[in-house]
Amino acid sequence: MSDAAYDPWSPEFVADPYPAFERLRAERPVFFHEPTGQWVISRYEDVDALLRDRRLGRSYLHIASHEEFGQRPEADFLKPFWDLVRAGMLDVEPPVHTRLRRLVSKAFTARMVEGLRPTIRRLAGELTEALAAKGGGDLLAEVAEPLPVNVIAEMLGVPVEDRPLLRPWSADICGMYELNPPEEAQRTAVRAAVEFSDYLRGLARTRRDEPRDDLITALAQVVDEGDRLTEDELIGTCVLLLNAGHEATVNATGNGWWSLFRNPAELERLRADPSLVPTAVEELLRYDTPAPMFERWVLEDITVAGVDIPRGSEVALQFASANRDPEVFADPDRLDLSRDPNPHITFGLGIHYCLGAPLARIELAESFGALLRVAPDLRLSAEPKWKPGYVLRGLQSLRVEC
């Protein structure tokens, strides 16, 4: 088959990549994509194995410089962006990753996340009731976007008057994660990284002097065997929590409702039995994956499905394709809100498994539950369009009537 079937810049591919993935899994499960310079991996078995394989990493800088790894050095103007990102745990490897995850996990606990459920339920209800009161609107802008931003802001301790700053910063920073971002997007991401860092640095220093019951205070105070987070690491962690916990959750909400509108029998089934919400959330995350691709660097030569991939290569692990693999999921192109088991890999696997997965599940369950309860006749009022990006794949808007 032609490599042209995989085109992450094509609006048609972004809108529906699944036919191309079906062909790739069958005919070319591992191939080198010249435009991105990546090895594209599409089968569940291979994606699953590589996510757990320590011969791959989110970064290579713990073992080699850019030059030693055969890569061009990063432009000087990008330094503030990468300093911020690498102060968190997303783009680092052990032993730094192990240390950061251990420390953050002591503050970002399951008990703390579950304790947010009443707040999430209240916020979801208020946003949904406001949408219903005016007979509808843009579900993304009026429910999906403000919910995770306000939850994370509440969790971190960001004052209410400052919360409108967070969404633009998050969106601008995440622009760097698209494939081959243009220089304008890179410079926008740098500006947002500097502004967000400066803001959080001031907030963290305030909390150091005036502790409160919030995550920034908890992160500043966490100590394990005499070790603690540096100020830069605390800030990098907070930025990661907002970006990872916000962009994907917004897209999961929009993609999920769009999937339900296109599968009216399943939507009616969910309306008739709201107890299906937890399994429905899992199935919607599988069926139209909000973060369809994650990248890894090859730290040692590997062989995948009989194809040799040398050290220094970058692989593009296709989560969305793996989540539709018929070797794992029966009738994978069918939306089944009671699917069980459902071993989707939307939150990743291995040491980089999403730390915020429990929070995302609560947000999605409470959001879908509130909309089903408050707006039982919710319906689509305009055909949505997809945003141009593929790595963080979501709708531009989702116009609905109540």
C-alpha positions as CSV (number, residue, x, y, z in Angstrom):
1,M,0.0,0.0,0.0
2,S,1.1,3.6,-0.5
3,D,2.6,5.6,2.4
4,A,0.1,8.3,1.4
5,A,-2.6,6.5,3.3
6,Y,-0.9,7.9,6.5
7,D,-0.9,11.7,6.2
8,P,-1.2,13.4,9.6
9,W,-1.4,16.8,8.0
10,S,-4.4,15.9,5.8
11,P,-7.8,17.2,7.0
12,E,-9.4,14.0,5.7
13,F,-7.0,11.8,7.6
14,V,-7.4,13.8,10.8
15,A,-11.2,13.5,10.5
16,D,-11.1,9.7,10.1
17,P,-7.8,8.0,10.3
18,Y,-9.3,4.6,11.0
19,P,-9.5,3.2,7.4
20,A,-5.9,4.0,6.8
21,F,-4.9,2.3,10.1
22,E,-6.9,-0.8,9.1
23,R,-4.8,-1.0,6.0
24,L,-1.5,-0.3,7.8
25,R,-2.1,-3.0,10.4
26,A,-2.8,-5.5,7.7
27,E,-0.2,-4.6,5.1
28,R,2.6,-2.3,6.6
29,P,2.4,-2.4,10.5
30,V,5.9,-1.0,10.7
31,F,7.2,1.5,8.1
32,F,9.4,4.6,7.8
33,H,7.5,7.8,7.1
34,E,9.8,10.1,5.3
35,P,7.9,13.4,5.9
36,T,8.0,13.1,9.6
37,G,11.2,11.1,9.8
38,Q,9.5,8.5,12.1
39,W,8.9,4.8,12.1
40,V,5.1,4.4,12.2
41,I,3.9,1.5,14.4
42,S,0.2,0.5,14.2
43,R,-0.5,-2.9,15.8
44,Y,-1.6,-3.2,19.4
45,E,0.9,-6.0,20.2
46,D,3.8,-3.9,19.0
47,V,2.7,-0.6,20.6
48,D,2.0,-2.4,23.9
49,A,5.5,-4.0,23.9
50,L,7.3,-0.8,22.9
51,L,5.7,1.3,25.6
52,R,7.1,-1.1,28.2
53,D,10.5,-1.6,26.4
54,R,13.3,0.3,28.3
55,R,15.3,0.4,25.0
56,L,13.1,3.3,24.1
57,G,12.6,6.6,25.9
58,R,10.7,9.9,25.8
59,S,14.2,11.4,25.7
60,Y,17.8,10.4,24.9
61,L,19.5,13.3,26.6
62,H,20.3,11.1,29.7
63,I,22.6,9.0,27.5
64,A,23.8,11.3,24.7
65,S,23.9,14.9,23.4
66,H,21.9,15.8,20.4
67,E,25.0,15.6,18.2
68,E,26.0,12.2,19.6
69,F,22.5,10.9,18.9
70,G,22.6,12.2,15.3
71,Q,20.1,15.0,15.9
72,R,20.3,18.7,15.3
73,P,20.7,20.9,18.4
74,E,17.6,22.7,19.5
75,A,17.4,26.4,18.5
76,D,18.6,28.7,21.2
77,F,15.3,30.5,21.4
78,L,13.6,27.3,22.5
79,K,15.6,27.0,25.7
80,P,12.9,28.4,28.0
81,F,10.4,26.0,26.6
82,W,12.6,22.9,27.0
83,D,13.9,24.0,30.4
84,L,10.3,24.1,31.6
85,V,9.2,20.8,30.0
86,R,12.3,18.9,31.2
87,A,11.8,20.1,34.7
88,G,8.7,17.9,34.8
89,M,8.6,14.2,34.4
90,L,7.1,13.8,30.9
91,D,10.2,14.2,28.8
92,V,12.8,12.7,31.1
93,E,14.0,9.1,31.8
94,P,15.2,7.2,34.9
95,P,16.8,7.9,37.3
96,V,15.4,11.5,37.1
97,H,11.9,10.3,36.1
98,T,11.8,7.8,38.9
99,R,12.7,10.4,41.5
100,L,10.2,13.0,40.2
101,R,7.3,10.5,39.9
102,R,8.0,9.2,43.4
103,L,7.9,12.7,44.9
104,V,4.9,13.9,42.9
105,S,3.0,10.7,43.7
106,K,3.3,11.5,47.4
107,A,1.4,14.7,46.9
108,F,-0.9,13.8,44.0
109,T,-2.4,10.8,45.7
110,A,-5.5,8.7,44.8
111,R,-7.1,9.9,48.0
112,M,-6.6,13.6,47.1
113,V,-8.0,13.0,43.5
114,E,-11.0,11.1,44.8
115,G,-11.6,13.9,47.3
116,L,-12.1,16.3,44.3
117,R,-15.1,14.3,43.1
118,P,-17.7,16.5,44.9
119,T,-16.1,19.7,43.4
120,I,-16.0,18.1,40.0
121,R,-19.6,17.1,40.2
122,R,-20.6,20.6,41.3
123,L,-18.7,22.3,38.5
124,A,-20.0,19.9,35.9
125,G,-23.5,20.4,37.1
126,E,-23.2,24.2,37.1
127,L,-21.7,24.3,33.6
128,T,-24.3,21.9,32.2
129,E,-27.2,23.8,33.8
130,A,-25.9,27.1,32.2
131,L,-25.8,25.4,28.8
132,A,-29.3,24.0,29.2
133,A,-30.7,27.2,30.5
134,K,-30.0,29.0,27.2
135,G,-31.1,26.0,25.1
136,G,-27.7,25.0,24.0
137,G,-24.5,26.3,22.5
138,D,-20.9,25.1,22.0
139,L,-20.5,22.1,24.3
140,L,-16.7,22.3,24.0
141,A,-16.3,26.0,24.9
142,E,-19.1,26.0,27.6
143,V,-18.6,22.7,29.3
144,A,-15.6,20.6,28.1
145,E,-13.0,23.4,28.3
146,P,-13.9,25.2,31.6
147,L,-14.4,22.0,33.6
148,P,-10.8,20.6,33.6
149,V,-9.3,24.1,33.7
150,N,-11.3,24.9,36.8
151,V,-10.6,21.6,38.4
152,I,-6.9,21.8,37.9
153,A,-6.9,25.5,39.0
154,E,-8.8,24.5,42.1
155,M,-6.5,21.6,42.8
156,L,-3.3,23.8,42.4
157,G,-4.8,26.7,44.3
158,V,-4.9,29.2,41.4
159,P,-7.0,32.2,42.4
160,V,-10.4,32.5,40.5
161,E,-9.5,35.8,38.9
162,D,-6.3,34.3,37.3
163,R,-7.9,31.2,35.9
164,P,-8.8,32.7,32.4
165,L,-5.0,32.8,31.8
166,L,-4.6,29.1,32.0
167,R,-6.4,27.8,28.9
168,P,-4.5,30.1,26.4
169,W,-1.1,29.2,28.0
170,S,-2.0,25.5,27.8
171,A,-3.1,25.6,24.2
172,D,0.0,27.6,23.1
173,I,2.4,25.3,24.9
174,C,0.8,22.2,23.5
175,G,1.2,23.6,20.0
176,M,4.9,22.4,20.3
177,Y,3.8,18.8,20.4
178,E,2.3,18.7,16.9
179,L,4.4,17.2,14.1
180,N,7.0,19.7,12.7
181,P,5.4,22.8,14.2
182,P,6.1,26.0,12.3
183,E,8.5,28.6,13.9
184,E,5.6,30.9,14.7
185,A,4.0,28.2,16.8
186,Q,7.3,27.4,18.5
187,R,7.9,31.1,19.4
188,T,4.3,31.3,20.7
189,A,5.0,28.2,22.9
190,V,8.1,29.8,24.3
191,R,6.3,33.0,25.2
192,A,3.5,31.0,26.9
193,A,6.1,28.9,28.7
194,V,7.9,32.0,30.1
195,E,4.7,33.7,31.2
196,F,3.3,30.5,32.8
197,S,6.6,29.8,34.6
198,D,6.8,33.3,35.9
199,Y,3.2,33.2,37.2
200,L,3.7,29.8,38.9
201,R,7.0,30.8,40.4
202,G,5.3,33.8,42.1
203,L,2.4,31.6,43.2
204,A,4.7,28.9,44.6
205,R,6.7,31.5,46.6
206,T,3.5,32.9,48.0
207,R,2.4,29.4,49.1
208,R,5.8,28.8,50.7
209,D,5.2,31.8,53.0
210,E,1.4,31.3,53.3
211,P,0.7,27.5,53.0
212,R,-2.8,26.5,52.0
213,D,-4.7,23.2,51.4
214,D,-3.7,22.9,47.7
215,L,-1.4,20.9,45.5
216,I,1.2,23.6,45.1
217,T,1.6,23.8,48.8
218,A,1.7,20.0,49.1
219,L,4.3,19.7,46.3
220,A,6.4,22.4,48.0
221,Q,6.3,20.5,51.3
222,V,6.7,16.9,50.1
223,V,9.9,15.2,51.3
224,D,11.0,11.6,50.8
225,E,14.2,10.3,52.4
226,G,15.5,13.9,52.7
227,D,14.8,14.6,49.0
228,R,12.3,17.3,47.8
229,L,11.3,18.9,44.5
230,T,13.3,21.9,43.4
231,E,11.3,25.1,42.6
232,D,11.9,24.4,38.8
233,E,10.6,20.9,39.2
234,L,7.5,22.0,41.1
235,I,6.7,24.5,38.3
236,G,7.4,21.9,35.6
237,T,5.1,19.5,37.3
238,C,2.3,22.0,37.6
239,V,2.5,22.9,33.9
240,L,2.5,19.2,33.0
241,L,-0.6,18.6,35.1
242,L,-2.5,21.5,33.4
243,N,-1.4,20.6,29.8
244,A,-1.7,16.8,30.0
245,G,-4.8,16.9,32.1
246,H,-6.6,19.6,30.1
247,E,-6.0,19.3,26.4
248,A,-6.7,15.5,26.3
249,T,-9.8,15.7,28.6
250,V,-11.3,18.5,26.4
251,N,-10.8,16.4,23.3
252,A,-12.0,13.2,24.9
253,T,-15.3,15.0,25.8
254,G,-15.8,16.4,22.3
255,N,-14.8,13.2,20.5
256,G,-16.9,11.2,22.9
257,W,-20.1,13.1,22.3
258,W,-19.5,13.2,18.6
259,S,-19.2,9.4,18.7
260,L,-22.5,9.2,20.6
261,F,-24.3,11.4,18.2
262,R,-23.1,9.2,15.3
263,N,-24.2,6.1,17.1
264,P,-27.7,7.0,18.3
265,A,-28.7,3.5,19.4
266,E,-25.8,3.5,21.9
267,L,-26.7,7.1,23.0
268,E,-30.3,6.0,23.7
269,R,-28.9,2.9,25.6
270,L,-26.8,5.2,27.8
271,R,-29.7,7.6,28.4
272,A,-31.9,4.6,29.5
273,D,-29.2,3.2,31.8
274,P,-26.8,5.9,33.2
275,S,-25.1,3.2,35.3
276,L,-23.2,2.5,32.0
277,V,-21.3,5.8,32.3
278,P,-18.0,4.3,33.7
279,T,-17.7,1.6,31.0
280,A,-19.0,4.1,28.4
281,V,-16.1,6.5,29.3
282,E,-13.6,3.6,28.7
283,E,-15.2,2.7,25.4
284,L,-15.3,6.3,24.2
285,L,-11.6,6.7,25.0
286,R,-10.9,3.6,23.0
287,Y,-13.2,4.3,20.1
288,D,-11.9,7.8,19.2
289,T,-8.7,8.3,21.0
290,P,-8.1,11.9,22.0
291,A,-4.2,11.6,21.9
292,P,-3.8,9.2,19.0
293,M,0.0,9.1,18.8
294,F,2.9,9.2,21.2
295,E,6.6,9.3,20.2
296,R,9.6,7.5,21.6
297,W,13.3,7.6,20.8
298,V,15.2,4.3,20.1
299,L,18.0,4.1,22.6
300,E,19.3,0.7,21.4
301,D,18.8,-1.2,18.1
302,I,15.4,-3.0,18.1
303,T,13.5,-5.3,15.8
304,V,9.7,-4.8,15.5
305,A,7.6,-7.3,13.5
306,G,10.7,-8.4,11.6
307,V,11.8,-4.8,10.8
308,D,15.1,-3.6,12.1
309,I,15.0,0.0,13.6
310,P,18.4,1.5,14.5
311,R,19.4,3.5,17.5
312,G,18.8,7.1,17.1
313,S,15.4,6.6,15.3
314,E,12.1,8.0,16.4
315,V,9.0,5.8,16.5
316,A,5.4,7.1,16.3
317,L,3.3,4.7,18.3
318,Q,-0.3,4.9,17.0
319,F,-2.5,4.5,20.0
320,A,-5.7,5.2,18.0
321,S,-4.8,2.3,15.6
322,A,-3.9,0.0,18.4
323,N,-7.2,0.7,20.1
324,R,-9.0,-0.6,16.9
325,D,-6.9,-3.7,16.5
326,P,-9.2,-6.7,15.8
327,E,-6.6,-9.0,17.3
328,V,-7.5,-7.5,20.7
329,F,-10.9,-5.9,20.3
330,A,-13.9,-7.9,18.9
331,D,-15.6,-5.9,16.2
332,P,-13.4,-2.9,16.9
333,D,-15.1,-0.4,14.7
334,R,-18.4,-0.8,16.6
335,L,-19.1,1.4,19.6
336,D,-20.1,-0.8,22.5
337,L,-20.7,1.1,25.7
338,S,-20.7,-2.1,27.8
339,R,-17.5,-3.5,26.2
340,D,-15.7,-5.7,28.8
341,P,-12.8,-6.4,28.9
342,N,-11.5,-3.1,27.3
343,P,-7.7,-3.0,27.5
344,H,-7.3,0.2,25.6
345,I,-4.0,2.0,25.9
346,T,-5.3,5.6,25.7
347,F,-3.4,6.5,28.9
348,G,-0.2,4.7,27.9
349,L,1.6,1.9,29.6
350,G,4.9,1.4,31.4
351,I,6.8,3.9,33.5
352,H,5.2,6.9,31.6
353,Y,1.6,5.7,32.2
354,C,-0.5,8.8,32.7
355,L,-0.4,9.9,36.4
356,G,-3.6,11.9,35.9
357,A,-5.7,9.0,34.5
358,P,-7.8,8.7,37.7
359,L,-8.6,12.4,37.6
360,A,-9.4,12.3,33.9
361,R,-11.8,9.4,34.5
362,I,-13.6,11.2,37.2
363,E,-13.9,14.4,35.1
364,L,-15.3,12.5,32.1
365,A,-17.7,10.4,34.2
366,E,-19.1,13.5,36.0
367,S,-19.3,15.6,32.8
368,F,-21.1,12.9,30.8
369,G,-23.3,12.1,33.8
370,A,-24.3,15.8,34.3
371,L,-25.2,16.2,30.6
372,L,-27.3,13.0,30.5
373,R,-29.1,14.2,33.7
374,V,-29.6,17.9,33.0
375,A,-29.9,17.8,29.2
376,P,-31.5,14.4,28.4
377,D,-32.6,15.5,24.9
378,L,-29.1,16.9,24.0
379,R,-28.7,16.8,20.2
380,L,-26.3,18.1,17.6
381,S,-27.2,21.4,15.9
382,A,-24.3,21.7,13.4
383,E,-21.8,19.3,11.8
384,P,-18.5,19.8,13.7
385,K,-15.1,20.4,12.1
386,W,-11.8,19.0,13.3
387,K,-8.9,21.1,14.4
388,P,-5.9,20.8,12.1
389,G,-3.6,19.1,14.6
390,Y,-3.3,15.3,14.8
391,V,-1.2,14.6,17.9
392,L,-3.8,16.3,20.1
393,R,-6.8,15.4,17.9
394,G,-10.1,17.2,18.7
395,L,-13.0,19.2,17.3
396,Q,-13.0,22.9,16.9
397,S,-16.4,23.2,18.4
398,L,-19.5,21.0,19.1
399,R,-22.7,23.0,18.6
400,V,-25.7,21.4,20.5
401,E,-29.3,22.1,21.4
402,C,-31.0,21.1,24.6
